[in-house]
Amino acid sequence: MRLIITRHGETEENNAGIIQGHFPGHLSEAGIEQAGKVALRLKDEKIDFIYSSDLARAADTAAEIAKYHPGVPVILVHDLREIFLGAWQGKTREELGFEKNAGVSGFFPEDGESSEALFQRADRFLHEVLLRHPGDTVLLAGHNVINKAIIAVITGKGPDEIHSIENQHNTAVSIFDIDEDRNYTIRVYNCVKHVAEKKK
């Protein structure tokens, strides 16, 4: 099967340095533009199914992509939600003692989701998708850390290695071909060339 993975567009909360986790998030003006650009980039791809996080920032991005694929099911799922960050959610990085633009990947509040739990969630979801859609092209619209966890599962890394994977850019595209034995080929990785392209 072919798996296309993307992240939601930039959000107003990203700009404000607010940690979102399971909060819905609101696409910023730039994020709406990014969603439109990734949709254009993927419009000629054969896509059979779209799975999206049920959080608004990802679901809104998936909806833009789906405009060019009429009739393709868009399935909103809890398993593609971002890592749960407990009491940190809704707070700014400065409030928690981080630099405004610092990543918090690898740090966890006590009431948050662990790397192990996140990895198991990603592994379970990927296993189900591979079973349901052999030979199909499936698009996943998610978030930075859950996408990193899925990539860790695909590439044979463990839970402790999720945070060593480079951060996934807003609306970045990664494409993997995966066979029944979970052998994989990377076709595109964390690519945002569409974001820089000017509208024609």
TINU-51671 format. One line per field, with one value per atom (N, C-alpha, C): residue number from 0; x, y, z; atom name; chain. Coordinates in Angstrom, 2 decimals, decimal comma, padded with zeros to 5 digits. Atoms other than C-alpha are relative to their C-alpha. Layout:
BEGIN
pos (NUM/...)
east (X/...)
north (Y/...)
up (Z/...)
site (CA/...)
unit (A/...)
***
This chain:
BEGIN
pos (0/0/0/1/1/1/2/2/2/3/3/3/4/4/4/5/5/5/6/6/6/7/7/7/8/8/8/9/9/9/10/10/10/11/11/11/12/12/12/13/13/13/14/14/14/15/15/15/16/16/16/17/17/17/18/18/18/19/19/19/20/20/20/21/21/21/22/22/22/23/23/23/24/24/24/25/25/25/26/26/26/27/27/27/28/28/28/29/29/29/30/30/30/31/31/31/32/32/32/33/33/33/34/34/34/35/35/35/36/36/36/37/37/37/38/38/38/39/39/39/40/40/40/41/41/41/42/42/42/43/43/43/44/44/44/45/45/45/46/46/46/47/47/47/48/48/48/49/49/49/50/50/50/51/51/51/52/52/52/53/53/53/54/54/54/55/55/55/56/56/56/57/57/57/58/58/58/59/59/59/60/60/60/61/61/61/62/62/62/63/63/63/64/64/64/65/65/65/66/66/66/67/67/67/68/68/68/69/69/69/70/70/70/71/71/71/72/72/72/73/73/73/74/74/74/75/75/75/76/76/76/77/77/77/78/78/78/79/79/79/80/80/80/81/81/81/82/82/82/83/83/83/84/84/84/85/85/85/86/86/86/87/87/87/88/88/88/89/89/89/90/90/90/91/91/91/92/92/92/93/93/93/94/94/94/95/95/95/96/96/96/97/97/97/98/98/98/99/99/99/100/100/100/101/101/101/102/102/102/103/103/103/104/104/104/105/105/105/106/106/106/107/107/107/108/108/108/109/109/109/110/110/110/111/111/111/112/112/112/113/113/113/114/114/114/115/115/115/116/116/116/117/117/117/118/118/118/119/119/119/120/120/120/121/121/121/122/122/122/123/123/123/124/124/124/125/125/125/126/126/126/127/127/127/128/128/128/129/129/129/130/130/130/131/131/131/132/132/132/133/133/133/134/134/134/135/135/135/136/136/136/137/137/137/138/138/138/139/139/139/140/140/140/141/141/141/142/142/142/143/143/143/144/144/144/145/145/145/146/146/146/147/147/147/148/148/148/149/149/149/150/150/150/151/151/151/152/152/152/153/153/153/154/154/154/155/155/155/156/156/156/157/157/157/158/158/158/159/159/159/160/160/160/161/161/161/162/162/162/163/163/163/164/164/164/165/165/165/166/166/166/167/167/167/168/168/168/169/169/169/170/170/170/171/171/171/172/172/172/173/173/173/174/174/174/175/175/175/176/176/176/177/177/177/178/178/178/179/179/179/180/180/180/181/181/181/182/182/182/183/183/183/184/184/184/185/185/185/186/186/186/187/187/187/188/188/188/189/189/189/190/190/190/191/191/191/192/192/192/193/193/193/194/194/194/195/195/195/196/196/196/197/197/197/198/198/198/199/199/199)
east (000,85/000,00/000,89/-000,70/000,98/-000,63/000,46/000,74/000,55/-000,37/000,73/-000,31/000,17/001,24/000,22/-000,18/000,70/-000,40/000,34/000,42/-000,93/000,91/-002,21/000,77/-000,58/-001,58/000,30/-000,34/-000,17/-001,27/001,16/-002,53/000,28/-000,14/-003,18/000,73/-000,65/-002,06/001,49/-001,44/001,25/000,67/-000,58/001,87/000,12/000,00/001,05/000,86/-000,81/003,31/-000,81/000,89/000,33/000,11/-000,06/000,63/-001,42/001,36/-002,38/-000,38/000,36/-002,27/-001,35/001,33/-005,92/-000,95/000,84/-007,24/-000,22/000,31/-008,90/000,95/-000,87/-006,72/-000,78/000,65/-007,69/001,05/-000,94/-005,92/000,14/-000,27/-004,28/-000,23/000,12/-004,53/001,06/-001,07/-001,18/-000,30/000,33/-002,40/-001,06/001,04/-005,48/000,64/-000,70/-003,20/000,85/-000,80/-000,87/-000,88/000,91/-003,84/-000,44/000,35/-004,89/001,13/-001,16/-001,37/000,29/-000,24/-000,97/-001,12/001,10/-004,40/000,29/-000,37/-003,22/001,13/-001,12/-000,02/-000,48/000,45/-001,96/-001,19/001,25/-004,84/000,08/-000,14/-003,42/000,45/-000,33/-002,46/-001,26/001,11/-004,64/-000,13/000,26/-006,13/-001,32/001,19/-008,59/-000,74/000,60/-009,18/000,79/-000,65/-008,46/-000,39/000,22/-008,05/000,58/-000,47/-007,78/-000,24/000,29/-007,42/-001,34/001,30/-010,81/000,15/-000,20/-009,23/-000,10/000,39/-010,33/001,15/-001,10/-006,89/000,42/-000,32/-006,24/-001,20/001,20/-009,83/-000,24/000,17/-009,97/001,02/-001,02/-006,72/-000,40/000,45/-008,06/-001,16/001,15/-011,26/000,44/-000,54/-009,22/000,52/-000,55/-007,42/-001,13/001,12/-010,71/-000,78/000,73/-012,13/000,40/-000,48/-010,01/-000,18/000,20/-011,02/-001,45/001,42/-014,84/-000,31/000,39/-016,30/000,95/-000,95/-013,23/-000,43/000,43/-014,24/001,03/-000,84/-012,87/-000,45/000,34/-012,77/000,75/-000,60/-012,16/000,22/-000,33/-010,38/000,76/-000,66/-009,24/001,47/-001,38/-006,08/001,01/-000,94/-004,58/000,12/-000,16/-004,91/001,47/-001,34/-001,75/000,21/-000,31/000,02/-000,78/000,76/-002,07/000,98/-000,96/-000,26/-000,62/000,56/-002,53/-000,10/000,12/-002,21/000,73/-000,72/000,12/-000,90/000,81/-002,63/-000,68/000,58/-003,77/000,92/-000,97/-000,70/001,08/-001,09/002,08/001,30/-001,31/005,63/000,66/-000,60/006,73/-000,58/000,63/004,21/000,59/-000,55/005,84/001,53/-001,43/009,39/000,82/-000,70/010,24/000,15/-000,07/011,41/-001,24/001,26/008,53/-000,08/000,03/009,52/000,65/-000,66/011,09/-000,97/000,80/009,86/-000,08/000,12/008,54/000,02/-000,09/008,98/001,04/-000,92/010,54/-000,22/000,35/009,15/-001,47/001,37/005,98/-000,46/000,57/003,70/-000,36/000,29/002,91/-001,32/001,31/-000,68/-000,13/000,03/000,28/000,21/-000,18/000,64/001,50/-001,41/003,97/000,39/-000,49/006,15/-000,47/000,42/005,29/-001,47/001,44/001,52/-000,26/000,15/001,81/000,43/-000,52/003,89/-000,99/000,97/001,37/-001,24/001,15/-001,45/000,31/-000,40/000,44/000,13/-000,21/001,37/-001,34/001,32/-002,20/-000,74/000,71/-003,61/000,60/-000,65/-001,04/-000,31/000,32/-001,65/-001,40/001,38/-005,40/-000,10/000,03/-004,84/000,62/-000,65/-002,45/-000,89/000,90/-004,96/-001,20/001,22/-007,93/000,23/-000,18/-006,33/001,21/-001,11/-003,86/-000,20/000,10/-003,13/-000,59/000,59/-004,80/001,03/-000,76/-003,38/-000,82/000,69/-004,30/000,73/-000,57/-003,75/-000,34/000,19/-003,29/000,27/-000,18/-003,80/000,08/-000,20/-002,34/000,73/-000,69/-000,01/001,47/-001,45/003,70/000,40/-000,56/004,29/-000,66/000,62/001,71/000,54/-000,59/003,08/001,40/-001,33/006,58/-000,08/000,18/005,31/-000,34/000,35/003,77/001,23/-001,24/007,03/000,97/-000,86/008,91/-000,43/000,50/006,68/000,37/-000,29/007,10/001,47/-001,44/010,88/000,72/-000,59/011,41/000,68/-000,56/012,31/-000,89/000,76/011,16/-000,58/000,63/009,18/000,98/-000,98/012,31/000,66/-000,62/013,34/-000,94/000,97/010,18/000,54/-000,39/011,67/001,32/-001,21/014,86/-000,34/000,46/012,81/-000,24/000,14/012,86/-001,46/001,36/009,82/-000,61/000,72/007,19/-000,56/000,43/006,55/-001,50/001,42/003,05/-000,25/000,42/001,44/001,13/-001,04/004,67/-000,59/000,45/004,19/001,11/-000,87/005,81/-000,77/000,66/005,04/000,83/-000,63/005,84/-000,75/000,57/005,25/000,33/-000,16/004,72/-000,58/000,52/004,40/-000,59/000,71/002,61/000,92/-000,95/005,78/000,55/-000,38/006,10/001,37/-001,16/009,10/-000,48/000,45/009,01/001,02/-000,82/010,33/-000,49/000,37/010,40/000,05/000,06/009,26/000,22/-000,14/009,04/000,03/-000,06/009,91/000,00/000,10/008,81/000,21/-000,22/008,61/-001,05/000,91/007,12/000,27/-000,31/008,20/-001,25/001,26/004,52/-000,30/000,29/004,39/000,70/-000,78/007,07/-000,43/000,39/005,50/-001,04/000,96/003,66/-001,19/001,20/000,12/000,15/-000,08/-000,10/-001,24)
north (-001,18/000,00/001,24/-001,29/003,63/000,82/-000,80/005,78/001,42/-001,42/009,58/000,61/-000,59/011,38/001,51/-001,45/015,09/000,52/-000,68/017,47/001,17/-001,14/020,16/001,28/-001,31/023,74/000,73/-000,82/026,35/000,49/-000,46/027,38/001,32/-001,22/030,57/-000,31/000,42/028,64/-000,23/000,13/027,70/001,36/-001,35/031,41/000,61/-000,57/032,25/-000,81/000,83/029,50/-000,83/000,77/027,70/-001,49/001,45/023,96/-000,52/000,39/022,29/-001,40/001,36/018,54/-000,38/000,39/017,45/001,18/-001,15/021,01/000,06/000,07/021,54/000,80/-000,85/024,39/000,67/-000,77/027,01/000,35/-000,33/027,31/001,52/-001,41/030,71/000,32/-000,40/032,69/-000,73/000,73/031,18/-001,49/001,42/027,74/-000,39/000,25/027,98/-000,01/-000,04/028,94/-001,26/001,22/026,02/-001,21/001,11/023,62/000,00/-000,09/024,89/-000,44/000,36/024,43/-001,50/001,45/020,87/-000,74/000,60/020,08/000,02/-000,10/021,33/-000,96/000,91/019,34/-001,45/001,40/016,12/-000,27/000,16/016,71/-001,08/001,01/014,38/-001,36/001,29/011,63/-000,87/000,95/008,52/-000,22/000,19/008,56/-000,76/000,84/005,85/000,27/-000,27/006,73/001,10/-001,03/009,71/-000,24/000,06/009,25/001,28/-001,24/012,39/-000,06/-000,32/013,27/000,72/-000,67/014,41/001,40/-001,37/017,62/000,98/-000,91/020,66/000,38/-000,49/021,79/-001,03/001,05/018,43/-000,30/000,29/017,79/001,08/-001,09/021,23/-000,12/000,22/020,44/-001,15/001,16/017,05/000,37/-000,41/018,70/000,74/-000,68/020,93/-001,01/001,04/017,90/-000,77/000,80/016,03/000,70/-000,74/018,80/-000,48/000,46/017,41/-001,50/001,45/013,81/-000,34/000,22/013,72/-001,49/001,40/010,48/-000,81/000,72/009,51/000,19/-000,14/008,74/000,75/-000,68/011,06/-000,51/000,68/009,15/000,69/-000,70/011,15/-000,99/001,00/009,09/000,61/-000,42/009,59/-000,41/000,53/007,52/000,90/-000,91/010,25/001,34/-001,22/012,90/000,19/-000,30/014,64/-000,65/000,51/013,38/000,79/-000,66/014,12/000,59/-000,69/016,70/000,56/-000,25/016,91/001,46/-001,35/020,05/001,06/-000,97/021,66/000,60/-000,42/021,97/001,33/-001,33/025,53/001,01/-000,91/027,01/000,35/-000,40/028,93/-000,67/000,56/027,64/000,81/-000,84/030,63/-000,31/000,33/029,74/-001,28/001,28/026,31/000,03/-000,14/027,65/-000,33/000,24/026,95/001,31/-001,12/029,41/-000,01/-000,10/030,68/-000,97/000,86/028,72/-001,36/001,28/025,76/-001,15/001,22/022,29/-000,61/000,68/020,36/-001,51/001,42/017,01/-000,65/000,69/014,60/000,35/-000,36/016,35/-000,32/000,40/015,19/000,50/-000,24/016,45/-001,35/001,26/013,83/-000,62/000,54/013,51/-000,13/000,10/013,33/-001,43/001,30/010,47/-000,28/000,36/008,63/-000,36/000,45/007,79/-001,41/001,39/004,14/-000,09/000,02/004,78/000,56/-000,60/007,02/-000,98/000,97/004,41/-001,15/001,08/001,68/000,43/-000,53/003,88/000,08/-000,10/004,54/-001,37/001,36/000,87/-000,69/000,62/-000,31/000,58/-000,64/002,23/-000,39/000,37/001,49/-001,44/001,42/-002,25/-000,14/000,06/-001,74/000,53/-000,59/000,48/-000,96/000,94/-002,03/-001,21/001,15/-004,86/000,36/-000,40/-002,91/000,41/-000,66/-001,33/-000,50/000,47/-003,62/000,46/-000,46/-002,15/001,37/-001,34/001,16/001,08/-001,18/004,65/000,69/-000,56/006,04/001,26/-001,23/009,60/000,14/-000,27/010,36/001,47/-001,40/013,92/000,06/000,03/014,27/001,21/-001,04/016,25/-000,36/000,22/016,59/-001,29/001,10/014,04/-001,33/001,27/011,40/-000,43/000,37/011,55/-000,57/000,52/011,06/-001,41/001,34/008,05/-001,02/000,90/006,52/-000,28/000,18/007,11/-000,91/000,88/005,45/-001,45/001,37/002,38/-000,53/000,42/002,24/-000,36/000,13/002,58/-000,88/000,97/000,05/000,59/-000,61/002,49/-000,32/000,26/002,18/001,25/-001,15/004,42/001,08/-000,98/006,07/000,78/-000,66/007,08/000,95/-000,89/008,98/001,42/-001,41/012,28/000,29/-000,22/011,74/000,26/-000,24/011,97/001,50/-001,45/015,46/000,43/-000,52/017,60/000,08/-000,03/017,40/001,40/-001,37/020,77/000,05/-000,17/022,17/-000,32/000,53/020,45/-000,71/000,80/018,51/-001,29/001,26/015,49/-001,04/001,16/012,12/-001,14/001,10/009,14/-001,27/001,29/005,53/-001,07/001,22/002,37/-001,12/001,03/-000,52/-001,31/001,29/-004,22/-000,79/000,80/-007,01/-000,42/000,35/-007,78/001,24/-001,28/-004,12/000,49/-000,62/-003,54/001,33/-001,32/000,11/000,68/-000,87/002,52/001,42/-001,41/006,26/000,69/-000,72/008,20/001,50/-001,43/011,68/000,08/-000,08/012,79/001,44/-001,30/015,85/001,17/-000,96/017,87/001,11/-001,16/021,38/000,91/-000,85/022,58/000,71/-000,62/023,31/001,29/-001,19/025,90/001,22/-001,11/028,02/000,39/-000,29/027,81/001,10/-001,09/030,92/-000,49/000,34/030,66/000,46/-000,36/030,63/000,74)
up (000,00/000,00/000,00/-000,06/-000,32/001,13/-001,12/002,79/-000,16/000,07/002,50/001,36/-001,33/005,81/-000,09/-000,06/006,34/001,37/-001,25/009,26/-000,33/000,18/009,71/-000,31/000,24/008,64/001,31/-001,17/010,99/000,70/-000,76/013,78/000,72/-000,80/015,69/001,31/-001,24/018,77/-000,20/000,32/017,08/000,08/000,03/016,53/001,38/-001,35/020,14/000,97/-000,88/021,49/000,98/-000,89/023,04/-000,32/000,17/023,58/-000,17/000,35/021,98/000,46/-000,38/022,54/-000,58/000,46/022,38/-000,16/000,30/022,08/-001,52/001,44/018,66/-000,88/000,82/017,38/-001,13/001,06/014,78/-001,05/001,06/011,44/-000,10/000,22/011,06/-001,48/001,41/007,83/-000,84/000,71/006,80/-000,05/-000,04/007,87/-001,01/001,02/005,66/-001,39/001,28/002,77/-000,19/000,08/003,55/-000,33/000,26/003,59/-001,46/001,42/000,18/-000,90/000,83/-001,16/000,05/-000,05/000,11/-000,74/000,76/-001,34/-001,49/001,42/-004,73/-000,34/000,25/-004,41/-000,15/-000,03/-003,75/-000,92/000,76/-006,17/-001,08/001,06/-008,84/000,54/-000,60/-006,39/000,03/-000,19/-006,41/001,50/-001,42/-002,91/000,15/-000,16/-001,88/001,31/-001,31/001,78/000,69/-000,81/004,02/001,45/-001,44/007,75/000,60/-000,62/009,85/001,50/-001,40/013,49/000,06/-000,15/014,77/000,60/-000,48/016,12/-001,17/001,08/014,11/-000,92/000,84/012,90/-001,05/000,97/011,22/-000,90/000,78/010,13/-001,06/000,97/008,44/-001,14/001,03/006,60/-000,91/000,78/005,50/-000,92/000,81/004,26/-001,25/001,18/001,94/-001,02/000,89/000,50/-000,67/000,51/000,10/-001,11/001,05/-002,14/-001,40/001,31/-005,00/-000,19/000,08/-004,29/000,37/-000,31/-004,43/000,08/-000,18/-003,18/000,86/-000,86/-001,18/001,46/-001,40/002,43/000,84/-000,98/005,11/001,37/-001,25/008,40/001,13/-001,13/011,59/001,15/-001,00/014,24/001,18/-001,24/017,82/000,00/-000,04/017,23/-000,69/000,66/015,02/000,73/-000,79/017,72/000,39/-000,49/018,88/001,36/-001,33/021,98/001,05/-001,07/025,08/001,01/-000,85/027,22/001,28/-001,33/030,25/000,37/-000,56/032,35/-000,81/000,84/029,80/-001,08/001,15/027,20/000,27/-000,13/026,60/000,63/-000,61/028,30/-001,01/000,88/026,61/000,47/-000,35/026,51/001,12/-001,04/028,60/001,38/-001,28/031,32/000,59/-000,46/031,50/000,09/-000,15/031,46/-001,23/001,26/027,81/-000,77/000,94/025,16/-000,88/000,75/023,02/-001,17/001,19/019,90/000,24/-000,30/021,70/-000,19/000,06/020,95/001,40/-001,29/023,93/-000,19/000,30/022,21/000,91/-000,90/024,69/001,46/-001,37/027,77/000,23/-000,27/029,47/001,36/-001,31/032,23/000,63/-000,69/034,85/-000,44/000,40/033,64/-001,51/001,47/029,95/-000,49/000,65/027,49/-000,14/000,08/027,61/-001,43/001,31/024,60/-000,30/000,17/025,15/-000,40/000,31/025,14/-001,40/001,33/022,07/-001,08/000,97/020,25/-000,20/000,10/021,04/-000,78/000,74/019,76/-001,50/001,41/016,51/-000,63/000,51/016,09/-000,24/000,14/016,65/-001,21/001,10/014,21/-001,35/001,26/011,51/-000,37/000,25/011,87/-000,60/000,50/011,33/-001,43/001,35/008,28/-001,02/000,92/006,69/-000,27/000,19/007,25/-000,87/000,69/005,90/-001,46/001,29/002,85/-000,80/000,83/001,07/-001,44/001,39/-002,36/-000,18/000,09/-001,55/000,27/-000,42/-001,21/001,08/-001,16/002,19/000,46/-000,53/003,38/001,47/-001,42/007,08/000,26/-000,39/008,33/001,51/-001,45/011,79/000,53/-000,76/014,00/000,10/-000,04/014,64/000,69/-000,79/017,39/-000,34/000,40/016,40/-001,36/001,29/012,85/000,19/-000,30/014,24/000,57/-000,57/016,21/-001,10/001,11/013,06/-000,85/000,78/011,18/000,75/-000,80/014,06/-000,16/000,17/013,75/-001,39/001,37/009,96/-000,16/000,25/010,13/001,03/-000,92/012,93/001,21/-001,20/015,68/001,20/-001,21/019,28/000,61/-000,65/021,63/000,42/-000,47/022,98/-001,13/001,15/019,46/-000,73/000,65/018,52/-000,08/-000,08/019,62/-000,68/000,80/017,63/-001,47/001,37/014,42/-000,17/000,19/012,93/000,06/-000,09/013,60/-001,39/001,27/010,88/-000,21/000,29/009,26/-000,26/000,31/008,87/-001,47/001,32/005,84/-000,76/000,65/005,15/-000,54/000,63/002,88/000,11/000,02/003,49/-000,66/000,71/001,24/000,17/-000,20/002,09/-000,80/000,56/000,05/000,97/-001,04/002,49/-000,51/000,46/001,60/001,16/-001,01/003,47/001,15/-001,05/005,44/000,72/-000,58/006,47/-000,47/000,64/004,26/-000,59/000,44/003,29/-000,91/000,83/000,69/000,21/-000,18/001,35/-001,37/001,28/-001,74/000,19/-000,33/-000,17/001,52/-001,47/003,35/000,48/-000,69/005,35/-000,96/001,10/002,14/000,02/000,01/002,10/-001,19/001,15/-001,32/-000,52/000,45/-002,09/000,74/-000,80/000,70/-000,58/000,55/-000,97/-001,41/001,38/-004,42/-000,04/000,15/-005,55/-000,82/000,77/-006,84/-001,44/001,44/-010,63/-000,43)
site (N/CA/C/N/CA/C/N/CA/C/N/CA/C/N/CA/C/N/CA/C/N/CA/C/N/CA/C/N/CA/C/N/CA/C/N/CA/C/N/CA/C/N/CA/C/N/CA/C/N/CA/C/N/CA/C/N/CA/C/N/CA/C/N/CA/C/N/CA/C/N/CA/C/N/CA/C/N/CA/C/N/CA/C/N/CA/C/N/CA/C/N/CA/C/N/CA/C/N/CA/C/N/CA/C/N/CA/C/N/CA/C/N/CA/C/N/CA/C/N/CA/C/N/CA/C/N/CA/C/N/CA/C/N/CA/C/N/CA/C/N/CA/C/N/CA/C/N/CA/C/N/CA/C/N/CA/C/N/CA/C/N/CA/C/N/CA/C/N/CA/C/N/CA/C/N/CA/C/N/CA/C/N/CA/C/N/CA/C/N/CA/C/N/CA/C/N/CA/C/N/CA/C/N/CA/C/N/CA/C/N/CA/C/N/CA/C/N/CA/C/N/CA/C/N/CA/C/N/CA/C/N/CA/C/N/CA/C/N/CA/C/N/CA/C/N/CA/C/N/CA/C/N/CA/C/N/CA/C/N/CA/C/N/CA/C/N/CA/C/N/CA/C/N/CA/C/N/CA/C/N/CA/C/N/CA/C/N/CA/C/N/CA/C/N/CA/C/N/CA/C/N/CA/C/N/CA/C/N/CA/C/N/CA/C/N/CA/C/N/CA/C/N/CA/C/N/CA/C/N/CA/C/N/CA/C/N/CA/C/N/CA/C/N/CA/C/N/CA/C/N/CA/C/N/CA/C/N/CA/C/N/CA/C/N/CA/C/N/CA/C/N/CA/C/N/CA/C/N/CA/C/N/CA/C/N/CA/C/N/CA/C/N/CA/C/N/CA/C/N/CA/C/N/CA/C/N/CA/C/N/CA/C/N/CA/C/N/CA/C/N/CA/C/N/CA/C/N/CA/C/N/CA/C/N/CA/C/N/CA/C/N/CA/C/N/CA/C/N/CA/C/N/CA/C/N/CA/C/N/CA/C/N/CA/C/N/CA/C/N/CA/C/N/CA/C/N/CA/C/N/CA/C/N/CA/C/N/CA/C/N/CA/C/N/CA/C/N/CA/C/N/CA/C/N/CA/C/N/CA/C/N/CA/C/N/CA/C/N/CA/C/N/CA/C/N/CA/C/N/CA/C/N/CA/C/N/CA/C/N/CA/C/N/CA/C/N/CA/C/N/CA/C/N/CA/C/N/CA/C/N/CA/C/N/CA/C/N/CA/C/N/CA/C/N/CA/C/N/CA/C/N/CA/C/N/CA/C/N/CA/C/N/CA/C/N/CA/C/N/CA/C/N/CA/C/N/CA/C/N/CA/C/N/CA/C/N/CA/C/N/CA/C/N/CA/C/N/CA/C/N/CA/C/N/CA/C/N/CA/C/N/CA/C/N/CA/C/N/CA/C/N/CA/C/N/CA/C/N/CA/C/N/CA/C/N/CA/C/N/CA/C/N/CA/C/N/CA/C/N/CA/C/N/CA/C/N/CA/C/N/CA/C/N/CA/C/N/CA/C)
unit (A/A/A/A/A/A/A/A/A/A/A/A/A/A/A/A/A/A/A/A/A/A/A/A/A/A/A/A/A/A/A/A/A/A/A/A/A/A/A/A/A/A/A/A/A/A/A/A/A/A/A/A/A/A/A/A/A/A/A/A/A/A/A/A/A/A/A/A/A/A/A/A/A/A/A/A/A/A/A/A/A/A/A/A/A/A/A/A/A/A/A/A/A/A/A/A/A/A/A/A/A/A/A/A/A/A/A/A/A/A/A/A/A/A/A/A/A/A/A/A/A/A/A/A/A/A/A/A/A/A/A/A/A/A/A/A/A/A/A/A/A/A/A/A/A/A/A/A/A/A/A/A/A/A/A/A/A/A/A/A/A/A/A/A/A/A/A/A/A/A/A/A/A/A/A/A/A/A/A/A/A/A/A/A/A/A/A/A/A/A/A/A/A/A/A/A/A/A/A/A/A/A/A/A/A/A/A/A/A/A/A/A/A/A/A/A/A/A/A/A/A/A/A/A/A/A/A/A/A/A/A/A/A/A/A/A/A/A/A/A/A/A/A/A/A/A/A/A/A/A/A/A/A/A/A/A/A/A/A/A/A/A/A/A/A/A/A/A/A/A/A/A/A/A/A/A/A/A/A/A/A/A/A/A/A/A/A/A/A/A/A/A/A/A/A/A/A/A/A/A/A/A/A/A/A/A/A/A/A/A/A/A/A/A/A/A/A/A/A/A/A/A/A/A/A/A/A/A/A/A/A/A/A/A/A/A/A/A/A/A/A/A/A/A/A/A/A/A/A/A/A/A/A/A/A/A/A/A/A/A/A/A/A/A/A/A/A/A/A/A/A/A/A/A/A/A/A/A/A/A/A/A/A/A/A/A/A/A/A/A/A/A/A/A/A/A/A/A/A/A/A/A/A/A/A/A/A/A/A/A/A/A/A/A/A/A/A/A/A/A/A/A/A/A/A/A/A/A/A/A/A/A/A/A/A/A/A/A/A/A/A/A/A/A/A/A/A/A/A/A/A/A/A/A/A/A/A/A/A/A/A/A/A/A/A/A/A/A/A/A/A/A/A/A/A/A/A/A/A/A/A/A/A/A/A/A/A/A/A/A/A/A/A/A/A/A/A/A/A/A/A/A/A/A/A/A/A/A/A/A/A/A/A/A/A/A/A/A/A/A/A/A/A/A/A/A/A/A/A/A/A/A/A/A/A/A/A/A/A/A/A/A/A/A/A/A/A/A/A/A/A/A/A/A/A/A/A/A/A/A/A/A/A/A/A/A/A/A/A/A/A/A/A/A/A/A/A/A/A/A/A/A/A/A/A/A/A/A/A/A/A/A/A/A/A/A/A/A/A/A)
***
